Structure formats: structure tokens, C-alpha cells
Amino acid sequence: MKAIKILERILVSIPIMFGVAIVVFLFMRLTPGDPVDIMMGRGGAVTASEIEQLRSEFNLDKPLHIQLWLFLKDAVRGDLGYSYVQKAPVTNLIKERLPATIELALSALLFSLIIAFPIGILSAVWQNSLLDRLSMAGAFLGISMPGFWMGIILILIFAVKLHWLPVQGRIDFNAKLAAGTGFFILDSLLTGNHQALVSTLKHLVLPGITLGSMEAAVVARVLRSSMLETLRSDYVVLARSKGSPEWSVVLKHALRNALIPTVTVIGLQVGVLLGGNMIVETVFSWPGLGRMVVSAIFARDFPLVQGSVMVYALTFVLANLVVDVLYTYLNPKISL
């Protein structure tokens, strides 16, 4: 029964993806700047016939509704088009860059959860204590601090001043890692390459902390609020009156019920980590999908931007589906 419900949710997401595809297509066409003019401007003097030939090659000479139809027809078959600038299929370009983005997002998520859960729980248990006040002040600072500014500060301190960590990239140039899955940590473990593993982890620290700090602040504040509510609930009072240890009351009774709103936030943050990391990838020269999309936007590379945005939209859809499934395990009364 649950599998049928999940399948229904997947089918419902199909119109959403079509809507996203249409919106991003129209917005890219409304953006000032012509991709052919931008490309031809790099090559010096060109003739009008060369410009028209290039526009015809990219189907930019056709009416807008014809371009939209061609784009949707190819997208249904899994063909996201051909990059104007990089001269390669968009699907291949996304496959090349996506592992780097996922690796960074997972490291940021791991950092945020390791920080957020202890802070959120302890702040709720010791409400209005010095720890609670300092933690919430730090969370407020993490939410307020722009990612690019924090990234630059971390680079100045740990890379430029202390020389502890690298400034940019995913791995050292002298670390020879055999190509495999595209996930450098996994490839390092599979090949037993200790040098590449250490280099990859060092390169992940600064961008991971930068990207995960705001997420940690959000999750910690939400978890604290949820814990404060559940700690006052009748079933928690009953558990304490039965003589249950405090750690059991907090972790088994209060935390599980407080996780429902927290999981919602975490699910949304996963989408943000994958889709909103463009600035962080640019600051740290991280060769991921976000950095490629920024370059594609400036170059008016319509197919590459459209395909990447659809991947981001799919990430949010899948994250919300996973959150809904987790609800049913955290609270059996909730159904899909």
C-alpha cells in the first residue's frame, strides 16, 4: 500500500517538472542578451550569414512555441540539449559536475547535523542557561552571515594566515586518483589511495563548513523549539513520573516527536544545499554544478541553464518525497 502511495506521489511530480521546464524556458528567453551575439563577440569580425547560420543551428530562428515544443520533446526522452558554449551534451556536463556538488552538499549536511542536534537538544533541556543563550546567539549569527563573506573569512584565517587548509579545488594536483564514480572520497576508499583521501577531506573542510553553517543554525533553532514543546507534553511528564532516566525521557520520548518538524526543515535544506551552493562553489573554485550554472547564465547558454534548473527542481521534489516517507515512520498515524 505504501509503495502505491509513493508511486502516486512520483506521478504527481511529473506535471511539476513540466511546469518548471516551461517557466525556466520562458524566463531564459526573456533575459536580456543573445547567446549568439555573446559567442560571436569573442571571435572578432563576423558576417551576418555566419550569425544566421549559428542561430539556425541552435533553433533560435524558430518561433518561441516551436522552440518550447522541441525542448519539451527532447526532455521527455532524457535529452536536455546541447551546450552552446561548451559544445557538449548537457546531460554529460551535468553528470560530470554533479558528483562534486553532491559530495560538497553531503559534507555540509553532515557538518550541520553534527552541530545542530547536540546544540538543539541541550539548549532545550537547559533552557535560558548560558549554553542556551550562547548557542542561540551563534545560531542567529550563522543565519545572518552571508555565505560568500564567511567563506572569504575562513580562507583568510585557515588558508592564507595559518596555511592549514587549501583555498580551492577538490584535490591536490599531485594526488593521483584513478577516475571512477566521480565521488573522490568513495574513489579514494575503493582504490585504497590514502593520499587522495586526505587531500579530498582537506579540500572539503572550508566549503563544507561555509555551506553547512547556515543550515546548522536553522536546524538547531527548529529542533530547540520543537524540543521545548515536547518536553512539556503529558507523555513526557508521565515518563518522568514512572522514574525513567532523564536521558531516556529526552532521547526516546521527546526527541522522536520533536523530529517531525525538524525532518521537514532538513528535507528542505537538502534541496537548498544542492541547489543553492552556487556562491560557495564560486568562492572556493569548486568544480561543481552550481559554478557551471553561474558561468552558463552569464554566457546565456540556454540549454545548460534549463537542464541544470530541472535537476535542482527534481532534487527538491525527491527531498520532499523522502521527508513524507520519513513522517510515516516517525509517526505511524500520518499517512502519505
Helices and strands as residue ranges (DSSP letters): H 2-30, H 35-40, H 48-57, H 64-76, H 90-125, H 130-144, H 147-154, I 155-161, H 184-191, H 194-231, H 234-241, H 246-248, I 249-254, H 255-275, H 278-283, H 289-298, H 302-330
